[in-house]
Amino acid sequence: DDEPEPDDEPEPDDEPEPDDESESDDESESTRN
């Protein structure tokens, strides 16, 4: 296989980024402030 496989497309993000913790932290900080 001289030509590399088309890996331009990123892997499927089945698992969503952990934004729950981030939001929680943001809310906590906002409340504290």
N, C-alpha and C positions, 0 to 999 in steps of 0.2 A: 504493500500500500504506500506508494510514493506520496499520494495526496493525503494530507491529514483529514480526519473526519471533521465534519462541520460542528465544532464545539462553540460556535459563536453564541448560540442561545444559552442563557444561564440556566442552571438547574432549577427545576420547578420548586418554588417555595411552598411546599405543602404545609409546613409548620409556620404559622404567623409569628412575626417577631414579638418577643415578650414586652409588649407595650403596657400590659396591665400594671406591672411593677412601676414602670416609669410614671404612669399617670398617678398611681397611688402616691409615689414620692412627691410628685409635683403638687398634688393636693395637700399633702402634709406640710410641705414647705409653705405653700400659699396660706394655709391656716395659721401656721406659726407666725408668718410675717403679718 
